Amino acid sequence: MEGELTAYQKSWKYLFVVQSISKLIEMRELNGETIKEDLAEAKKVLSSLYGNPSPTLVDVIKSKFSRVQTIGTPNLSFLGIEGSFGEISFEEINSSEKLKQQLKSNAFRLLDYFEGVLINNLKKEKIFIILDQLDESWLNSEIEEYSKILINLINTCKMINTNEIYNNKLKVVPFLRTDIYETLHFNDKNKIYQDNATEIMWNEDSLNDMFVERITNYKPEQVDLELQNKTDCLFEVRYVRHGATPFKHIIRRSFLRPRDIIVYLNKINETHTETKTGLFSSKDLYAAEKDFSVSIYNEIIDEWINQKPEIAELLAVLQNIGYQTFKYTDFESKYISAFTENSSKVKSELNFLFHNSIVGQKINANWEYQCGNPYMTIDFEKEFHVNSALKSRLMLTEGQA
């Protein structure tokens, strides 16, 4: 009953406001405070609408409209909201402009009511709403529709976060993959990114600092570690294969994400055999590589299976090449053998692997990937290099003979 732009934005705003009031009531009551009259009234309204004052996201969204034949409006006449509809079928609503306008007016009035109560009561607390897993519905068949949802989510977050009426007491923070944000098309997209977004990126130094902080906080008091060596203090050797430190060895087999390092260290811990020093050995480090590589492979499949169902076949193309270092013609040959009907997509698929750091190229004397060098561009004339995190799982030989 509402224009697409307004409908999405008001829906998101309603969801955030309702969840904020619910949390505010919960916090006040947990602290043993007597809640103000208007907040107590809002609690009754929430209970009337959703059956309890702390509705879940599913309670608020009620998304299974395709199965609903009628709607029942609760009696909220004390808010000035028409409560005499009873059970109304959607067919009746569609055939009656009066019903449409009345329901639309009621919906706006309810949003205004809840927002007014929230603003009036949001004094000492700060509420942060964190939105994660927004990529789980990023399916090829639904991208056009889901893009509208995400675009209006981003705009709603900006409006709430910059609105002075909330006095910085309410913030909504969506976590969204950069590659998805780049595909969205809307006004002020670049301005919002520059002024309101923070890109979370890691490098070797920041990861090392984070992990030594964890080590410092959680190590047993009786354990004496040489923390000046940062994460390498966990190992009894200073250097391993190719003259790298143990942490550098791990970093080179990662996508520069904290969870990659966590998984590798957990695998090292699982394979660890006791030594005189009690620290990890180079043997532990190498023994963990295979299981770590399998874990990373499975994670890539899980991450992309919805958006790119052919991801396993693409990784199989790399495995069939047999070498960690390869040329474009090597990939082209194996890809065409596997995807005979999509031979025109060779470059775009290799670019996908490059863009997601599954393969990289040499910059100066080092193999680099976009996760560590986001501004590097693909060059189909140069050799490619499969990320070492996948080398063991894909059973690749280091270089071509």
C-alpha positions as CSV (number, residue, x, y, z in Angstrom):
1,M,0.0,0.0,0.0
2,E,3.0,2.3,0.1
3,G,5.6,3.4,-2.5
4,E,8.6,1.0,-2.6
5,L,11.2,3.4,-1.2
6,T,9.0,4.5,1.7
7,A,7.7,0.9,2.4
8,Y,11.2,-0.6,2.8
9,Q,12.6,2.3,4.8
10,K,9.6,2.5,7.2
11,S,9.6,-1.2,7.6
12,W,13.3,-1.2,8.6
13,K,12.7,1.8,10.9
14,Y,9.7,0.1,12.5
15,L,11.8,-3.0,13.2
16,F,14.6,-1.1,14.8
17,V,12.3,1.1,16.9
18,V,10.3,-1.9,18.2
19,Q,13.4,-3.8,19.1
20,S,14.9,-0.8,20.8
21,I,11.9,-0.2,23.0
22,S,11.7,-3.9,23.9
23,K,15.4,-3.9,24.9
24,L,15.0,-0.6,26.8
25,I,12.1,-2.1,28.8
26,E,14.1,-5.2,29.5
27,M,17.2,-3.2,30.7
28,R,15.1,-1.0,33.0
29,E,13.3,-3.9,34.6
30,L,16.5,-5.9,35.0
31,N,17.9,-3.0,36.9
32,G,14.9,-3.0,39.2
33,E,13.7,0.4,38.0
34,T,10.1,1.6,37.8
35,I,9.5,2.3,34.2
36,K,7.7,5.5,33.2
37,E,4.0,5.5,32.4
38,D,4.4,5.9,28.6
39,L,7.0,3.1,28.5
40,A,4.7,0.9,30.6
41,E,1.9,1.7,28.1
42,A,4.2,0.8,25.2
43,K,4.9,-2.6,26.9
44,K,1.1,-3.2,26.9
45,V,0.9,-2.3,23.2
46,L,3.8,-4.7,22.3
47,S,2.1,-7.5,24.2
48,S,-1.2,-6.7,22.4
49,L,0.5,-6.8,19.0
50,Y,2.9,-9.7,19.4
51,G,1.8,-11.6,22.5
52,N,4.7,-10.5,24.6
53,P,6.7,-7.3,25.3
54,S,9.9,-8.8,23.9
55,P,9.0,-9.9,20.4
56,T,11.7,-11.7,18.4
57,L,12.7,-10.5,14.9
58,V,10.4,-13.2,13.4
59,D,7.5,-12.0,15.6
60,V,8.0,-8.4,14.2
61,I,8.6,-9.3,10.6
62,K,5.9,-11.9,10.2
63,S,7.2,-12.6,6.7
64,K,5.1,-15.6,5.7
65,F,2.4,-13.5,4.1
66,S,1.9,-16.0,1.3
67,R,0.2,-18.4,3.8
68,V,-2.0,-15.7,5.4
69,Q,-5.5,-15.3,4.2
70,T,-6.7,-12.8,6.8
71,I,-5.3,-10.3,9.3
72,G,-6.7,-9.5,12.7
73,T,-6.2,-6.0,14.1
74,P,-5.8,-5.7,17.8
75,N,-7.9,-3.2,19.7
76,L,-5.6,-0.2,20.0
77,S,-8.3,2.5,20.0
78,F,-6.6,4.1,23.0
79,L,-3.9,5.2,20.6
80,G,-6.4,6.7,18.2
81,I,-6.0,3.6,16.0
82,E,-9.1,2.1,14.4
83,G,-9.7,-1.2,16.1
84,S,-13.0,-2.3,14.7
85,F,-11.8,-4.1,11.6
86,G,-11.9,-7.6,13.2
87,E,-10.7,-10.2,10.7
88,I,-10.1,-8.8,7.3
89,S,-9.2,-10.7,4.2
90,F,-6.5,-9.4,1.8
91,E,-9.1,-9.5,-0.9
92,E,-11.2,-7.1,1.0
93,I,-8.3,-4.7,1.5
94,N,-7.4,-4.8,-2.2
95,S,-11.0,-3.9,-3.2
96,S,-11.4,-1.1,-0.7
97,E,-9.5,2.2,-0.9
98,K,-11.0,3.2,2.4
99,L,-9.5,0.1,4.2
100,K,-6.2,0.7,2.5
101,Q,-5.9,4.2,3.6
102,Q,-7.1,3.4,7.1
103,L,-4.6,0.6,7.6
104,K,-1.8,2.7,6.1
105,S,-2.7,5.6,8.4
106,N,-2.8,3.2,11.4
107,A,0.6,1.7,10.5
108,F,2.2,5.2,10.3
109,R,0.6,6.2,13.6
110,L,1.9,3.1,15.3
111,L,5.4,3.8,14.0
112,D,5.2,7.5,15.2
113,Y,3.9,6.4,18.5
114,F,6.7,3.9,19.2
115,E,9.3,6.3,18.0
116,G,8.0,9.1,20.3
117,V,8.1,6.8,23.3
118,L,11.6,5.7,22.5
119,I,12.9,9.3,22.1
120,N,11.3,10.3,25.3
121,N,12.8,7.5,27.3
122,L,16.3,7.0,25.7
123,K,18.2,9.1,28.1
124,K,21.1,7.4,29.9
125,E,21.4,4.2,27.9
126,K,22.9,3.8,24.4
127,I,21.5,1.1,22.1
128,F,23.5,-0.4,19.3
129,I,21.8,-2.6,16.8
130,I,24.2,-4.9,15.0
131,L,23.1,-6.5,11.7
132,D,25.2,-9.4,10.5
133,Q,24.8,-12.3,8.0
134,L,23.2,-10.0,5.4
135,D,24.9,-11.9,2.6
136,E,23.0,-15.2,3.3
137,S,20.1,-14.2,1.0
138,W,22.4,-12.9,-1.7
139,L,21.2,-15.5,-4.2
140,N,21.5,-15.1,-8.0
141,S,17.8,-15.5,-8.4
142,E,17.0,-12.9,-5.7
143,I,19.7,-10.2,-6.2
144,E,17.4,-7.7,-7.8
145,E,14.8,-7.8,-5.0
146,Y,17.3,-8.2,-2.2
147,S,19.3,-5.2,-3.5
148,K,16.3,-3.0,-2.8
149,I,16.1,-4.3,0.7
150,L,19.8,-3.7,1.3
151,I,19.9,-0.2,-0.3
152,N,17.0,0.9,1.9
153,L,18.5,-0.7,4.9
154,I,21.7,1.4,4.4
155,N,19.7,4.6,3.8
156,T,17.6,3.9,6.9
157,C,20.8,3.3,9.0
158,K,22.2,6.6,7.8
159,M,19.1,8.5,8.7
160,I,18.9,7.0,12.2
161,N,22.6,7.4,12.9
162,T,22.7,11.0,11.8
163,N,19.3,12.1,13.2
164,E,19.8,14.6,16.1
165,I,16.5,13.5,17.8
166,Y,18.3,10.4,18.9
167,N,21.2,12.4,20.4
168,N,23.6,9.6,19.4
169,K,21.8,7.2,21.8
170,L,20.7,4.9,19.0
171,K,23.0,3.5,16.3
172,V,22.3,0.8,13.8
173,V,25.4,-0.8,12.3
174,P,25.0,-3.2,9.3
175,F,28.0,-5.5,8.4
176,L,28.1,-6.0,4.7
177,R,30.6,-7.6,2.4
178,T,32.5,-5.0,0.3
179,D,31.9,-7.0,-2.9
180,I,28.1,-6.9,-2.3
181,Y,28.1,-3.1,-1.5
182,E,30.0,-2.5,-4.8
183,T,27.1,-4.1,-6.7
184,L,24.4,-1.9,-5.2
185,H,23.3,1.2,-7.2
186,F,21.8,4.2,-5.4
187,N,22.2,7.9,-5.0
188,D,25.0,9.1,-2.7
189,K,26.5,5.6,-2.6
190,N,30.1,6.9,-2.7
191,K,29.3,9.7,-0.3
192,I,27.8,7.3,2.3
193,Y,30.8,5.0,1.9
194,Q,33.2,7.9,2.5
195,D,31.3,9.6,5.3
196,N,29.5,6.8,7.2
197,A,31.3,3.5,6.5
198,T,34.3,1.9,8.0
199,E,36.0,-0.8,5.9
200,I,37.4,-3.6,8.1
201,M,40.7,-4.7,6.7
202,W,43.6,-6.6,8.3
203,N,47.2,-6.9,7.5
204,E,50.0,-9.0,9.1
205,D,50.9,-6.3,11.7
206,S,47.3,-5.7,12.9
207,L,46.6,-9.4,13.1
208,N,49.8,-10.0,15.0
209,D,48.9,-7.3,17.4
210,M,45.4,-8.7,18.0
211,F,46.7,-12.2,18.7
212,V,49.4,-11.1,21.0
213,E,46.8,-9.2,22.9
214,R,44.8,-12.4,23.2
215,I,47.8,-14.3,24.3
216,T,48.6,-11.7,26.9
217,N,45.1,-11.7,28.4
218,Y,44.5,-15.5,28.4
219,K,47.8,-17.2,29.0
220,P,48.1,-18.9,32.4
221,E,50.0,-16.7,34.9
222,Q,52.7,-19.3,35.5
223,V,53.6,-19.4,31.8
224,D,56.5,-17.2,30.8
225,L,56.5,-16.1,27.2
226,E,58.8,-13.8,25.3
227,L,55.9,-11.4,24.3
228,Q,58.3,-9.1,22.5
229,N,58.2,-11.7,19.7
230,K,54.4,-11.3,19.5
231,T,52.6,-14.3,18.3
232,D,55.8,-16.1,17.5
233,C,56.3,-16.4,21.2
234,L,54.1,-19.5,21.0
235,F,56.7,-21.4,19.1
236,E,60.1,-22.8,20.2
237,V,61.7,-21.9,16.8
238,R,62.2,-18.4,15.4
239,Y,62.3,-19.4,11.7
240,V,60.8,-22.1,9.7
241,R,60.5,-23.0,6.0
242,H,61.8,-20.3,3.5
243,G,63.2,-18.3,6.3
244,A,59.8,-17.2,7.5
245,T,58.8,-16.8,11.1
246,P,56.0,-19.2,12.3
247,F,53.4,-16.4,12.2
248,K,54.5,-15.3,8.7
249,H,54.2,-18.9,7.6
250,I,50.6,-18.9,8.9
251,I,49.8,-15.5,7.4
252,R,51.0,-16.7,4.0
253,R,48.4,-19.5,4.2
254,S,45.5,-17.3,5.0
255,F,43.1,-14.8,3.5
256,L,44.2,-12.2,6.2
257,R,41.1,-12.9,8.3
258,P,41.2,-13.4,12.0
259,R,39.2,-16.6,11.8
260,D,41.8,-18.1,9.4
261,I,44.5,-17.6,12.0
262,I,42.3,-19.0,14.8
263,V,41.6,-22.1,12.8
264,Y,45.3,-22.7,12.0
265,L,46.3,-22.2,15.6
266,N,43.6,-24.6,16.8
267,K,44.8,-27.2,14.3
268,I,48.3,-26.7,15.6
269,N,47.1,-27.2,19.1
270,E,45.3,-30.4,18.1
271,T,48.4,-31.9,16.5
272,H,50.8,-30.6,19.2
273,T,53.0,-33.2,21.0
274,E,54.6,-32.2,24.3
275,T,58.1,-30.8,24.2
276,K,60.6,-29.7,26.8
277,T,59.7,-26.1,26.3
278,G,56.0,-26.7,26.2
279,L,55.8,-24.5,23.1
280,F,54.7,-25.4,19.6
281,S,57.3,-26.9,17.3
282,S,57.9,-26.5,13.6
283,K,56.6,-30.1,13.3
284,D,53.3,-29.0,14.8
285,L,53.1,-26.2,12.4
286,Y,53.6,-28.4,9.3
287,A,51.4,-31.2,10.6
288,A,48.5,-28.8,10.9
289,E,48.7,-27.6,7.3
290,K,46.6,-30.3,5.7
291,D,43.6,-30.1,8.0
292,F,43.8,-26.3,7.9
293,S,43.7,-26.4,4.1
294,V,40.7,-28.7,4.1
295,S,39.0,-26.3,6.5
296,I,39.6,-23.3,4.4
297,Y,38.4,-25.1,1.3
298,N,35.2,-26.1,3.0
299,E,34.7,-22.5,4.2
300,I,35.0,-21.1,0.7
301,I,32.4,-23.6,-0.5
302,D,30.0,-22.7,2.4
303,E,30.6,-19.0,1.8
304,W,29.9,-19.1,-2.0
305,I,27.6,-22.0,-2.6
306,N,24.4,-19.9,-2.6
307,Q,25.7,-17.0,-4.7
308,K,28.0,-19.1,-7.0
309,P,26.8,-22.8,-7.1
310,E,29.6,-23.7,-9.4
311,I,32.3,-22.8,-6.9
312,A,33.4,-26.4,-6.2
313,E,33.8,-27.0,-10.0
314,L,35.9,-23.8,-10.3
315,L,38.2,-25.0,-7.5
316,A,38.4,-28.4,-9.3
317,V,39.7,-26.5,-12.4
318,L,42.6,-25.3,-10.3
319,Q,43.1,-28.8,-8.9
320,N,43.2,-30.2,-12.4
321,I,45.9,-27.7,-13.5
322,G,48.0,-29.5,-10.9
323,Y,50.4,-26.6,-10.2
324,Q,50.2,-23.7,-7.8
325,T,51.7,-21.4,-10.4
326,F,50.0,-21.4,-13.7
327,K,49.3,-19.3,-16.9
328,Y,46.0,-18.1,-18.3
329,T,46.2,-20.7,-21.1
330,D,46.4,-23.4,-18.5
331,F,43.3,-22.2,-16.8
332,E,41.5,-21.7,-20.1
333,S,42.2,-25.2,-21.2
334,K,41.0,-26.9,-18.0
335,Y,38.0,-24.6,-17.7
336,I,36.7,-25.3,-21.2
337,S,37.1,-29.0,-20.5
338,A,34.9,-28.7,-17.4
339,F,32.5,-26.0,-18.6
340,T,32.0,-26.7,-22.3
341,E,28.8,-24.6,-22.5
342,N,30.3,-21.6,-20.8
343,S,33.7,-21.2,-22.6
344,S,33.1,-17.5,-23.0
345,K,33.2,-16.9,-19.3
346,V,36.9,-18.0,-18.8
347,K,38.2,-14.5,-18.1
348,S,35.3,-13.5,-15.9
349,E,35.6,-16.7,-13.8
350,L,39.3,-16.3,-13.4
351,N,38.7,-12.6,-12.4
352,F,36.2,-13.9,-9.7
353,L,38.9,-16.1,-8.3
354,F,41.4,-13.2,-8.4
355,H,39.0,-10.7,-6.9
356,N,38.4,-13.1,-3.9
357,S,42.1,-13.8,-3.3
358,I,41.8,-17.5,-4.3
359,V,44.4,-16.7,-6.9
360,G,46.9,-13.9,-6.9
361,Q,49.8,-12.6,-9.0
362,K,53.4,-11.4,-8.4
363,I,54.0,-7.8,-7.4
364,N,57.7,-7.0,-7.6
365,A,59.2,-10.2,-6.1
366,N,56.2,-11.4,-4.0
367,W,53.0,-13.3,-4.7
368,E,50.2,-11.0,-3.5
369,Y,46.4,-11.2,-3.3
370,Q,43.6,-8.7,-3.2
371,C,42.9,-9.4,0.4
372,G,46.3,-7.8,1.2
373,N,46.5,-5.4,-1.8
374,P,42.9,-4.4,-2.8
375,Y,44.1,-2.1,-5.5
376,M,46.0,-4.6,-7.6
377,T,44.5,-5.4,-11.0
378,I,44.5,-8.6,-12.9
379,D,46.9,-9.1,-15.8
380,F,46.1,-12.1,-18.0
381,E,49.6,-12.0,-19.5
382,K,51.2,-12.7,-16.1
383,E,51.4,-15.9,-14.2
384,F,48.8,-16.7,-11.5
385,H,49.4,-18.3,-8.1
386,V,46.8,-20.3,-6.1
387,N,46.6,-19.1,-2.5
388,S,48.8,-21.3,-0.3
389,A,45.8,-21.9,2.0
390,L,44.4,-24.2,-0.6
391,K,47.6,-25.8,-1.8
392,S,47.4,-28.9,0.3
393,R,43.6,-29.6,-0.2
394,L,43.9,-29.1,-4.0
395,M,47.1,-31.3,-4.0
396,L,49.1,-28.8,-6.0
397,T,52.7,-28.9,-6.9
398,E,54.5,-25.7,-6.1
399,G,55.7,-24.8,-9.6
400,Q,55.6,-26.0,-13.1
401,A,58.4,-28.1,-14.3
